[in-house]
Amino acid sequence: MPDLQTIILPGNGITVHYYRAGSGEPLLYLHHLMGLVGWQDSLDKLAQSFDVIAPYTPGWGPAKDDLPLLDKGPLDATLHNSDLLNALGVGSVNVAGIGIGAWLAAELAAIYPDRVTKLTLINPVGLWLEDAPGEDPFAQHPMAPTKVLFANPDNREKFLVQSMQDIDGFVGEMLNLRAGAKFLWPIPDTGVERRLGRITAPTLIATSELDQIVPAAHGPAWQAKITGAELTTLPGAGHLADLEEPEAVAGLIADFVLHGTVAALSA
């Protein structure tokens, strides 16, 4: 398991906490509402094919106190990700994101179209569909607020909160939700729809079969806004597909980025 690293961004002095491992083409991996669960299995599998760069966005995990450093809209977060790549000496890059990370990945590709080589968006948030709003992740039972993020609710205990006595798990869960709420509450309409047409990178959109946050109807809505985008479904997974189905997620990204193909997935 690689160590968690830090780098201070020149210009603004923000400290970024990130994992980096593997070899091959660089791949920037942007996390979902629950941040990164350490060097998780999906990252380990991706590192077999890529030079994986997986940062915590300010507000999440070890950067929990840095949430005020980003404005609510997409610009600060996008500039932040570009600044990180500059500081790491990475020019053009493949980008994969999941959930809120998929939104930020799309913003990076729209605002810096020459910077993103290939783009993978898994369960992307950021659009509002009146007929398919999805569950509100910030309006769940306070004692089990993230069960809705999983296809199997028991996976909350497996990945996030180990037991009723796991105070650190509860606190981390709430802090991650707090960070996500800054950008997505009360309505997760980020305005990204107006910018998706600027994306020029080959793009794959994947929605999870059992995602209660991003219903399946959101996949075609994103696809319609990005020229040439392809669309697929991750069977058996919920919103946090990288935790529940790490092999499928890593395989999907690798097949698309390396070969331009969409993996055949089955339950």
Secondary structure per residue as TSV (DSSP state, phi and psi in degrees):
chain	resnum	aa	ss	phi	psi
A	1	M	-	360.0	126.7
A	2	P	-	-69.7	153.4
A	3	D	-	-76.2	150.1
A	4	L	-	-70.7	127.8
A	5	Q	E	-108.8	165.3
A	6	T	E	-131.9	151.2
A	7	I	E	-144.5	139.9
A	8	I	E	-97.2	124.2
A	9	L	-	-75.6	128.3
A	10	P	T	-66.7	149.1
A	11	G	T	98.5	-53.8
A	12	N	T	-115.4	-9.8
A	13	G	-	72.8	12.1
A	14	I	-	-69.7	133.4
A	15	T	E	-90.0	123.1
A	16	V	E	-104.5	130.8
A	17	H	E	-99.4	127.6
A	18	Y	E	-154.2	155.8
A	19	Y	E	-102.6	146.5
A	20	R	E	-147.4	127.1
A	21	A	E	-162.5	162.6
A	22	G	E	98.8	-176.0
A	23	S	-	-147.6	161.2
A	24	G	S	115.2	-158.3
A	25	E	E	-63.1	143.3
A	26	P	E	-69.3	141.9
A	27	L	E	-133.3	115.8
A	28	L	E	-87.1	123.5
A	29	Y	E	-113.4	118.1
A	30	L	E	-109.0	125.2
A	31	H	-	-80.1	171.6
A	32	H	B	-92.5	-166.7
A	33	L	T	-56.5	-30.9
A	34	M	T	-94.1	14.2
A	35	G	B	69.0	-144.6
A	36	L	-	-110.1	138.1
A	37	V	-	-96.0	68.0
A	38	G	S	65.8	-155.9
A	39	W	S	-82.9	83.4
A	40	Q	-	-75.9	166.9
A	41	D	H	-57.7	-38.2
A	42	S	H	-62.2	-38.5
A	43	L	H	-69.1	-40.1
A	44	D	H	-61.3	-40.4
A	45	K	H	-70.6	-38.4
A	46	L	H	-65.4	-33.2
A	47	A	T	-67.6	-12.3
A	48	Q	T	-72.5	-17.1
A	49	S	T	-123.3	-17.0
A	50	F	E	-137.0	161.2
A	51	D	E	-84.6	95.1
A	52	V	E	-86.5	128.8
A	53	I	E	-118.2	115.0
A	54	A	E	-127.0	93.9
A	55	P	E	-91.4	155.9
A	56	Y	-	-85.0	128.0
A	57	T	-	-69.7	141.9
A	58	P	T	-50.1	126.6
A	59	G	T	113.5	-17.8
A	60	W	S	-112.9	148.3
A	61	G	G	54.1	-131.0
A	62	P	G	-67.2	-11.1
A	63	A	G	-101.3	24.7
A	64	K	G	-60.4	-29.5
A	65	D	G	-84.2	-3.1
A	66	D	G	-97.6	6.7
A	67	L	G	-54.5	-39.6
A	68	P	G	-64.6	-11.0
A	69	L	G	-76.6	-13.3
A	70	L	S	-113.6	135.2
A	71	D	-	-70.7	164.9
A	72	K	S	-65.8	-38.8
A	73	G	S	-69.9	-177.6
A	74	P	H	-79.2	-18.4
A	75	L	H	-65.7	-49.1
A	76	D	H	-59.6	-44.7
A	77	A	H	-65.3	-36.4
A	78	T	H	-70.1	-44.1
A	79	L	H	-61.3	-38.5
A	80	H	H	-59.9	-47.1
A	81	N	H	-65.9	-36.8
A	82	S	H	-66.1	-42.3
A	83	D	H	-61.9	-38.0
A	84	L	H	-63.3	-45.8
A	85	L	H	-61.3	-40.7
A	86	N	H	-61.2	-44.9
A	87	A	H	-65.1	-29.3
A	88	L	T	-88.2	-1.8
A	89	G	T	74.1	27.7
A	90	V	-	-104.8	127.3
A	91	G	-	-90.7	-103.7
A	92	S	S	-75.8	149.8
A	93	V	E	-153.0	146.2
A	94	N	E	-77.4	142.3
A	95	V	E	-129.8	131.8
A	96	A	E	-128.4	136.7
A	97	G	E	-140.9	155.9
A	98	I	E	-131.9	134.4
A	99	G	T	63.9	-124.4
A	100	I	H	-64.4	-28.3
A	101	G	H	-67.2	-31.5
A	102	A	H	-67.7	-38.9
A	103	W	H	-59.3	-48.0
A	104	L	H	-66.4	-32.8
A	105	A	H	-64.6	-42.3
A	106	A	H	-65.0	-38.6
A	107	E	H	-64.0	-41.6
A	108	L	H	-61.4	-43.1
A	109	A	H	-69.2	-28.6
A	110	A	H	-80.8	-39.7
A	111	I	H	-83.4	-32.6
A	112	Y	S	-123.4	66.8
A	113	P	T	-60.2	-28.2
A	114	D	T	-78.4	-9.2
A	115	R	T	-90.4	-25.2
A	116	V	E	-101.7	120.3
A	117	T	E	-79.6	-56.6
A	118	K	E	-136.5	150.1
A	119	L	E	-128.7	128.3
A	120	T	E	-122.1	122.5
A	121	L	E	-116.5	114.9
A	122	I	E	-110.9	122.3
A	123	N	S	49.1	53.4
A	124	P	-	-70.2	135.0
A	125	V	-	-99.8	163.3
A	126	G	B	132.1	-20.3
A	127	L	-	-101.2	152.9
A	128	W	-	-118.6	118.7
A	129	L	-	-112.8	116.7
A	130	E	T	-58.9	-36.3
A	131	D	T	-88.9	-2.2
A	132	A	-	-148.5	65.2
A	133	P	-	-72.7	-26.2
A	134	G	-	77.7	169.4
A	135	E	-	-70.4	149.7
A	136	D	-	-87.7	112.5
A	137	P	T	-68.8	-11.4
A	138	F	T	-102.1	8.8
A	139	A	S	-127.8	40.8
A	140	Q	S	-102.2	173.2
A	141	H	-	-59.3	128.5
A	142	P	T	-62.6	-20.9
A	143	M	T	-87.9	-10.9
A	144	A	S	-150.3	60.0
A	145	P	T	-71.8	-16.7
A	146	T	T	-109.3	4.7
A	147	K	G	-57.4	-34.1
A	148	V	G	-66.2	-15.5
A	149	L	G	-81.8	-8.9
A	150	F	S	-114.3	149.5
A	151	A	S	-67.3	-41.0
A	152	N	S	-106.4	108.2
A	153	P	T	-56.3	-25.4
A	154	D	T	-65.9	-16.9
A	155	N	H	-68.7	-16.2
A	156	R	H	-58.8	-46.0
A	157	E	H	-69.6	-29.5
A	158	K	H	-71.4	-39.7
A	159	F	H	-109.3	-29.0
A	160	L	T	-117.0	-51.8
A	161	V	-	-127.9	114.8
A	162	Q	-	-75.5	-30.7
A	163	S	S	-164.9	174.3
A	164	M	T	-64.8	-18.1
A	165	Q	T	-94.4	2.0
A	166	D	-	-83.2	78.4
A	167	I	H	-62.7	-40.9
A	168	D	H	-61.3	-38.8
A	169	G	H	-64.2	-44.6
A	170	F	H	-60.3	-46.2
A	171	V	H	-64.0	-45.2
A	172	G	H	-61.0	-40.5
A	173	E	H	-58.6	-48.4
A	174	M	H	-69.3	-36.3
A	175	L	H	-66.8	-38.7
A	176	N	H	-65.7	-41.7
A	177	L	H	-64.9	-38.1
A	178	R	H	-58.2	-44.3
A	179	A	H	-62.9	-45.2
A	180	G	H	-63.8	-36.0
A	181	A	H	-63.8	-29.3
A	182	K	H	-57.5	-35.6
A	183	F	H	-99.1	-24.9
A	184	L	H	-118.5	-5.8
A	185	W	S	-103.8	141.1
A	186	P	S	-89.7	-22.9
A	187	I	-	-120.0	125.5
A	188	P	-	-79.1	46.0
A	189	D	B	-101.1	103.7
A	190	T	-	-90.7	-4.7
A	191	G	S	83.2	2.8
A	192	V	G	-63.6	-25.5
A	193	E	G	-53.5	-35.6
A	194	R	G	-71.7	-16.3
A	195	R	T	-109.3	-10.0
A	196	L	G	-62.6	-29.1
A	197	G	G	-67.2	-11.7
A	198	R	G	-84.7	-10.6
A	199	I	-	-72.6	127.8
A	200	T	-	-112.6	-13.6
A	201	A	S	-68.6	142.3
A	202	P	-	-54.1	131.4
A	203	T	E	-128.9	137.5
A	204	L	E	-118.6	131.5
A	205	I	E	-113.4	130.8
A	206	A	E	-128.7	131.6
A	207	T	E	-115.5	147.0
A	208	S	E	-85.2	139.1
A	209	E	T	-56.1	-36.8
A	210	L	T	-114.0	25.0
A	211	D	-	-76.4	119.2
A	212	Q	S	-88.3	-14.1
A	213	I	S	-88.0	-45.1
A	214	V	S	-116.2	91.3
A	215	P	-	-60.6	160.2
A	216	A	T	-56.3	-29.6
A	217	A	T	-62.2	-20.0
A	218	H	H	-71.5	-26.7
A	219	G	H	-59.1	-56.7
A	220	P	H	-60.7	-30.5
A	221	A	H	-65.8	-42.6
A	222	W	H	-67.0	-44.0
A	223	Q	H	-58.5	-39.0
A	224	A	H	-66.1	-21.5
A	225	K	H	-95.1	-12.4
A	226	I	S	-116.6	114.9
A	227	T	T	-57.2	125.6
A	228	G	T	76.4	5.5
A	229	A	-	-64.5	143.8
A	230	E	E	-102.9	159.9
A	231	L	E	-136.4	138.3
A	232	T	E	-147.8	175.7
A	233	T	E	-126.4	139.6
A	234	L	E	-96.9	106.3
A	235	P	T	-70.7	145.0
A	236	G	T	76.3	3.1
A	237	A	-	-110.8	155.5
A	238	G	-	-100.9	-157.6
A	239	H	S	-62.9	-39.6
A	240	L	-	-89.4	60.7
A	241	A	H	-62.4	-30.6
A	242	D	H	-67.6	-23.0
A	243	L	H	-86.4	-42.0
A	244	E	H	-79.5	-34.9
A	245	E	-	-133.0	64.0
A	246	P	H	-62.2	-38.4
A	247	E	H	-66.4	-42.8
A	248	A	H	-64.3	-42.9
A	249	V	H	-65.6	-47.4
A	250	A	H	-63.8	-40.3
A	251	G	H	-65.6	-39.7
A	252	L	H	-60.0	-47.9
A	253	I	H	-64.8	-46.9
A	254	A	H	-63.9	-44.2
A	255	D	H	-62.1	-40.9
A	256	F	H	-71.6	-46.7
A	257	V	H	-68.8	-45.1
A	258	L	H	-82.5	-33.1
A	259	H	H	-122.2	-7.3
A	260	G	S	70.4	20.6
A	261	T	-	-114.3	158.7
A	262	V	-	-104.0	119.5
A	263	A	-	-60.5	142.3
A	264	A	-	-80.3	116.2
A	265	L	-	-112.4	145.4
A	266	S	-	-144.1	155.3
A	267	A	-	-68.5	360.0
